[in-house]
Amino acid sequence: MNKPINVVIAGLGGQGVIKASDILSETAFRSGLAVKKSEIHGMSQRGGSVTSDVRFGPEVLSPMVPPGEADFLVVLAPDQVEVNRSQLKPGGVLIAPDLVDSAKLANRKSFNIALLGALSTHLDLTVEKWQEAIHACLPEKLHAANEQAFAAGRQAANSLKS
């Protein structure tokens, strides 16, 4: 990895977009990478659009992902897929909300973590660093449900690759 990895996480207020970007940032930081993050809240308190850009690599100069340069677009709400698709670069990876069935999660509020699990299958960051970041960013009472969600996301993504 000699250039920054660009990730855009998008969804609606209350879905955990910012928390997901915090966990991704913490994972990259714990892996020894430079990390920059920015977010746009919009009317997020009323269920409006929320996006967060996370850039990490050996050197990162700006927190914003340039338009059309996202290597990965993680979308938590179905109606935000088309709104944000232009953020992806040609050949970039879309991780859409239909990838993981939230009904199969121990806690449906862990859906953001499930999609991070799917994202993790595309990144050169160890599962151990992801687990450390989840534990660091969430209260202990939520660890088990979020570990289950992360594993479910990884399984869903890996089943598509097979």
PEDA-V337750 format. One record per pair of residues at least 24 apart in sequence whose ideal C-beta (glycine too) atoms are under 7 Angstrom apart, sorted by the first residue. I is the first residue (numbers start at 1). J is the second residue. D is the distance in whole Angstrom. If there is no record, write none. Layout:
i=(I & I)
j=(J & J)
d=(D & D)
This chain:
i=(1 & 1 & 1 & 2 & 3 & 4 & 4 & 4 & 4 & 5 & 5 & 5 & 5 & 5 & 6 & 6 & 6 & 6 & 6 & 7 & 7 & 7 & 7 & 7 & 8 & 8 & 8 & 8 & 8 & 8 & 8 & 9 & 9 & 9 & 10 & 10 & 10 & 10 & 10 & 10 & 11 & 11 & 11 & 11 & 11 & 12 & 12 & 12 & 12 & 12 & 12 & 13 & 13 & 13 & 13 & 13 & 13 & 14 & 15 & 15 & 15 & 16 & 17 & 17 & 17 & 17 & 17 & 18 & 18 & 19 & 19 & 20 & 20 & 21 & 21 & 22 & 23 & 23 & 23 & 23 & 24 & 24 & 25 & 26 & 26 & 26 & 27 & 27 & 27 & 27 & 28 & 28 & 30 & 30 & 30 & 31 & 31 & 33 & 33 & 34 & 34 & 34 & 35 & 36 & 36 & 36 & 37 & 38 & 38 & 49 & 49 & 51 & 72 & 72 & 74 & 74 & 76 & 76 & 76 & 93 & 95 & 99 & 99 & 100 & 100 & 100 & 104 & 105 & 105 & 105 & 106 & 106 & 107 & 110 & 110 & 110 & 111 & 113 & 113 & 113 & 114 & 114 & 114 & 114 & 115 & 116 & 116 & 117 & 117 & 117 & 117 & 117 & 117 & 118 & 118 & 118 & 118 & 120 & 121 & 121 & 121)
j=(57 & 58 & 124 & 58 & 57 & 55 & 56 & 57 & 60 & 55 & 56 & 57 & 71 & 123 & 55 & 65 & 69 & 70 & 71 & 54 & 70 & 71 & 72 & 74 & 51 & 53 & 65 & 70 & 73 & 84 & 87 & 51 & 52 & 74 & 51 & 73 & 75 & 76 & 80 & 84 & 50 & 75 & 76 & 77 & 80 & 47 & 48 & 49 & 50 & 77 & 80 & 44 & 45 & 46 & 47 & 48 & 50 & 47 & 76 & 77 & 112 & 112 & 50 & 51 & 52 & 76 & 112 & 50 & 52 & 112 & 137 & 112 & 116 & 52 & 54 & 137 & 116 & 133 & 134 & 137 & 54 & 116 & 54 & 133 & 136 & 137 & 125 & 129 & 130 & 133 & 56 & 125 & 129 & 132 & 133 & 125 & 129 & 57 & 58 & 58 & 59 & 60 & 60 & 60 & 62 & 63 & 63 & 63 & 64 & 80 & 83 & 84 & 119 & 122 & 115 & 119 & 111 & 112 & 115 & 122 & 119 & 156 & 157 & 152 & 153 & 156 & 152 & 148 & 149 & 152 & 145 & 148 & 145 & 145 & 146 & 149 & 149 & 146 & 149 & 150 & 149 & 150 & 152 & 153 & 153 & 150 & 153 & 149 & 150 & 151 & 152 & 153 & 154 & 153 & 154 & 156 & 157 & 154 & 154 & 157 & 158)
d=(5 & 7 & 7 & 7 & 6 & 5 & 6 & 4 & 5 & 7 & 6 & 6 & 5 & 7 & 5 & 4 & 5 & 5 & 5 & 5 & 7 & 7 & 5 & 7 & 6 & 6 & 6 & 4 & 5 & 7 & 5 & 7 & 5 & 5 & 5 & 7 & 5 & 7 & 5 & 4 & 6 & 7 & 3 & 5 & 6 & 5 & 7 & 7 & 6 & 5 & 7 & 3 & 6 & 6 & 5 & 6 & 6 & 6 & 4 & 6 & 6 & 4 & 4 & 7 & 5 & 6 & 7 & 7 & 6 & 6 & 7 & 4 & 6 & 4 & 5 & 5 & 6 & 5 & 6 & 5 & 5 & 6 & 5 & 4 & 6 & 6 & 5 & 5 & 5 & 4 & 4 & 7 & 5 & 6 & 6 & 5 & 5 & 6 & 7 & 7 & 6 & 5 & 7 & 5 & 7 & 4 & 6 & 4 & 5 & 6 & 7 & 7 & 6 & 6 & 5 & 6 & 7 & 6 & 6 & 6 & 6 & 5 & 7 & 6 & 5 & 5 & 6 & 7 & 5 & 6 & 4 & 5 & 4 & 5 & 5 & 4 & 7 & 5 & 4 & 5 & 4 & 7 & 5 & 4 & 6 & 6 & 6 & 7 & 4 & 6 & 6 & 3 & 4 & 4 & 7 & 6 & 4 & 6 & 6 & 4 & 6)
